[in-house]
Amino acid sequence: MADHEEQLQLVTFQLGEELYGIDIMNVKEIQKVREIRPIPNAPMYVEGIFNLRGNIIPIISLHKRFHLRKAELGEEDEMLSGFMIIKINDRFLGVYIDKVSRVITVEQADIQPPPQMISGIGTEYIQGVVKEDDGYLIILNIDRLFDPKELQALGDF
């Protein structure tokens, strides 16, 4: 049996035409789209704020941040859309996703360094890439998605 340190559990999701994964330890929960309250003068990628059981969570659109088109989904797939509540540096953020996929376990040895550019998201935001039967899975490094100044500004909402 493989050592736990040699494996990584990922929550996978579709964003645009690509499949992404985030370490399951950084994902608090997945929510259906609900009422988001817009914030005046927020950065263009901030959709607004959401009240999650008394906690105010900023909601981020990675589509807008990385200039990605939203996936064209059928009615059944739209039931799987919403946002993930993720934890970055002791702050919770909501990130829109087109469609949640599944939780998978990958071997650390199967994770390859990212190519120079993948679908508009720069390599500085990518932890690695795993080859799959029908393409590849992009593993996001959520600690690098936002610089400390952006996180501070998001915490002020």
Contacts in CASP RR format, 6 or more apart in sequence:
PFRMAT RR
TARGET T0000
AUTHOR 0000-0000-0000
METHOD contacts of the structure
MODEL  1
MADHEEQLQLVTFQLGEELYGIDIMNVKEIQKVREIRPIPNAPMYVEGIF
NLRGNIIPIISLHKRFHLRKAELGEEDEMLSGFMIIKINDRFLGVYIDKV
SRVITVEQADIQPPPQMISGIGTEYIQGVVKEDDGYLIILNIDRLFDPKE
LQALGDF
2 107 0 8 1.000
5 108 0 8 1.000
6 107 0 8 1.000
6 108 0 8 1.000
6 109 0 8 1.000
7 105 0 8 1.000
7 106 0 8 1.000
7 107 0 8 1.000
7 108 0 8 1.000
8 23 0 8 1.000
8 105 0 8 1.000
8 106 0 8 1.000
8 107 0 8 1.000
8 108 0 8 1.000
8 111 0 8 1.000
8 139 0 8 1.000
9 23 0 8 1.000
9 24 0 8 1.000
9 25 0 8 1.000
9 103 0 8 1.000
9 104 0 8 1.000
9 105 0 8 1.000
10 21 0 8 1.000
10 22 0 8 1.000
10 23 0 8 1.000
10 24 0 8 1.000
10 103 0 8 1.000
10 104 0 8 1.000
10 105 0 8 1.000
10 106 0 8 1.000
10 137 0 8 1.000
10 139 0 8 1.000
11 21 0 8 1.000
11 22 0 8 1.000
11 24 0 8 1.000
11 27 0 8 1.000
11 30 0 8 1.000
11 84 0 8 1.000
11 100 0 8 1.000
11 103 0 8 1.000
12 19 0 8 1.000
12 20 0 8 1.000
12 21 0 8 1.000
12 100 0 8 1.000
12 101 0 8 1.000
12 102 0 8 1.000
12 103 0 8 1.000
12 104 0 8 1.000
12 137 0 8 1.000
13 19 0 8 1.000
13 20 0 8 1.000
13 21 0 8 1.000
13 22 0 8 1.000
13 84 0 8 1.000
13 97 0 8 1.000
13 98 0 8 1.000
13 99 0 8 1.000
13 100 0 8 1.000
13 101 0 8 1.000
14 20 0 8 1.000
14 71 0 8 1.000
14 97 0 8 1.000
14 98 0 8 1.000
14 99 0 8 1.000
14 101 0 8 1.000
15 62 0 8 1.000
15 63 0 8 1.000
15 68 0 8 1.000
15 71 0 8 1.000
15 97 0 8 1.000
15 98 0 8 1.000
16 63 0 8 1.000
16 68 0 8 1.000
16 69 0 8 1.000
16 70 0 8 1.000
16 71 0 8 1.000
16 98 0 8 1.000
16 119 0 8 1.000
17 69 0 8 1.000
17 71 0 8 1.000
17 119 0 8 1.000
18 118 0 8 1.000
18 119 0 8 1.000
18 138 0 8 1.000
19 101 0 8 1.000
19 132 0 8 1.000
19 135 0 8 1.000
19 136 0 8 1.000
19 137 0 8 1.000
19 138 0 8 1.000
20 137 0 8 1.000
20 138 0 8 1.000
20 139 0 8 1.000
20 140 0 8 1.000
21 137 0 8 1.000
21 138 0 8 1.000
21 139 0 8 1.000
21 140 0 8 1.000
22 84 0 8 1.000
22 86 0 8 1.000
22 139 0 8 1.000
22 140 0 8 1.000
22 142 0 8 1.000
23 139 0 8 1.000
23 142 0 8 1.000
24 103 0 8 1.000
26 86 0 8 1.000
26 87 0 8 1.000
26 88 0 8 1.000
26 142 0 8 1.000
27 84 0 8 1.000
27 85 0 8 1.000
27 86 0 8 1.000
27 87 0 8 1.000
28 85 0 8 1.000
28 86 0 8 1.000
28 87 0 8 1.000
28 92 0 8 1.000
29 84 0 8 1.000
29 85 0 8 1.000
30 82 0 8 1.000
30 83 0 8 1.000
30 84 0 8 1.000
30 85 0 8 1.000
30 97 0 8 1.000
30 100 0 8 1.000
31 50 0 8 1.000
31 52 0 8 1.000
31 82 0 8 1.000
31 83 0 8 1.000
31 84 0 8 1.000
31 85 0 8 1.000
31 94 0 8 1.000
32 82 0 8 1.000
33 81 0 8 1.000
33 82 0 8 1.000
33 83 0 8 1.000
33 96 0 8 1.000
34 50 0 8 1.000
35 50 0 8 1.000
36 47 0 8 1.000
36 48 0 8 1.000
36 49 0 8 1.000
36 50 0 8 1.000
36 59 0 8 1.000
37 48 0 8 1.000
37 49 0 8 1.000
37 50 0 8 1.000
38 47 0 8 1.000
38 48 0 8 1.000
39 46 0 8 1.000
39 48 0 8 1.000
39 49 0 8 1.000
39 58 0 8 1.000
39 157 0 8 1.000
42 48 0 8 1.000
42 157 0 8 1.000
43 150 0 8 1.000
43 153 0 8 1.000
44 64 0 8 1.000
45 60 0 8 1.000
45 61 0 8 1.000
45 62 0 8 1.000
45 64 0 8 1.000
45 65 0 8 1.000
46 58 0 8 1.000
46 59 0 8 1.000
46 60 0 8 1.000
46 61 0 8 1.000
46 154 0 8 1.000
46 157 0 8 1.000
47 59 0 8 1.000
47 60 0 8 1.000
47 61 0 8 1.000
47 96 0 8 1.000
48 58 0 8 1.000
48 59 0 8 1.000
48 157 0 8 1.000
49 56 0 8 1.000
49 57 0 8 1.000
49 58 0 8 1.000
49 59 0 8 1.000
49 157 0 8 1.000
50 56 0 8 1.000
50 57 0 8 1.000
50 58 0 8 1.000
50 59 0 8 1.000
50 83 0 8 1.000
50 94 0 8 1.000
51 57 0 8 1.000
52 85 0 8 1.000
52 92 0 8 1.000
55 92 0 8 1.000
56 157 0 8 1.000
57 85 0 8 1.000
57 92 0 8 1.000
57 93 0 8 1.000
57 94 0 8 1.000
58 93 0 8 1.000
58 94 0 8 1.000
58 154 0 8 1.000
58 155 0 8 1.000
58 157 0 8 1.000
59 83 0 8 1.000
59 93 0 8 1.000
59 94 0 8 1.000
59 95 0 8 1.000
59 96 0 8 1.000
60 93 0 8 1.000
60 94 0 8 1.000
60 95 0 8 1.000
60 96 0 8 1.000
60 154 0 8 1.000
61 96 0 8 1.000
62 68 0 8 1.000
62 95 0 8 1.000
62 96 0 8 1.000
62 145 0 8 1.000
63 69 0 8 1.000
63 70 0 8 1.000
63 96 0 8 1.000
65 145 0 8 1.000
66 119 0 8 1.000
66 120 0 8 1.000
66 121 0 8 1.000
66 122 0 8 1.000
67 120 0 8 1.000
68 119 0 8 1.000
68 120 0 8 1.000
68 121 0 8 1.000
70 98 0 8 1.000
71 77 0 8 1.000
71 98 0 8 1.000
71 99 0 8 1.000
73 81 0 8 1.000
73 98 0 8 1.000
73 99 0 8 1.000
77 98 0 8 1.000
77 99 0 8 1.000
78 99 0 8 1.000
80 99 0 8 1.000
80 100 0 8 1.000
81 97 0 8 1.000
81 98 0 8 1.000
81 99 0 8 1.000
81 100 0 8 1.000
82 96 0 8 1.000
82 97 0 8 1.000
82 100 0 8 1.000
83 94 0 8 1.000
83 95 0 8 1.000
83 96 0 8 1.000
83 97 0 8 1.000
84 94 0 8 1.000
84 95 0 8 1.000
84 97 0 8 1.000
84 100 0 8 1.000
85 92 0 8 1.000
85 93 0 8 1.000
85 94 0 8 1.000
86 92 0 8 1.000
86 93 0 8 1.000
86 94 0 8 1.000
86 95 0 8 1.000
86 142 0 8 1.000
88 142 0 8 1.000
88 143 0 8 1.000
88 145 0 8 1.000
88 146 0 8 1.000
88 151 0 8 1.000
89 143 0 8 1.000
89 148 0 8 1.000
89 151 0 8 1.000
91 151 0 8 1.000
91 154 0 8 1.000
91 155 0 8 1.000
93 146 0 8 1.000
93 154 0 8 1.000
104 137 0 8 1.000
106 130 0 8 1.000
106 137 0 8 1.000
106 139 0 8 1.000
110 130 0 8 1.000
110 131 0 8 1.000
111 127 0 8 1.000
111 128 0 8 1.000
111 129 0 8 1.000
111 130 0 8 1.000
111 139 0 8 1.000
112 128 0 8 1.000
112 129 0 8 1.000
112 130 0 8 1.000
112 131 0 8 1.000
113 128 0 8 1.000
113 129 0 8 1.000
114 122 0 8 1.000
114 123 0 8 1.000
114 126 0 8 1.000
114 127 0 8 1.000
114 128 0 8 1.000
114 129 0 8 1.000
114 138 0 8 1.000
115 123 0 8 1.000
115 129 0 8 1.000
116 123 0 8 1.000
117 123 0 8 1.000
118 126 0 8 1.000
118 129 0 8 1.000
118 138 0 8 1.000
119 138 0 8 1.000
121 138 0 8 1.000
121 140 0 8 1.000
124 144 0 8 1.000
125 140 0 8 1.000
125 141 0 8 1.000
125 144 0 8 1.000
125 145 0 8 1.000
126 138 0 8 1.000
126 139 0 8 1.000
126 140 0 8 1.000
126 141 0 8 1.000
127 139 0 8 1.000
127 140 0 8 1.000
127 141 0 8 1.000
128 138 0 8 1.000
128 139 0 8 1.000
128 141 0 8 1.000
129 136 0 8 1.000
129 137 0 8 1.000
129 138 0 8 1.000
129 139 0 8 1.000
130 136 0 8 1.000
130 137 0 8 1.000
130 139 0 8 1.000
146 154 0 8 1.000
END
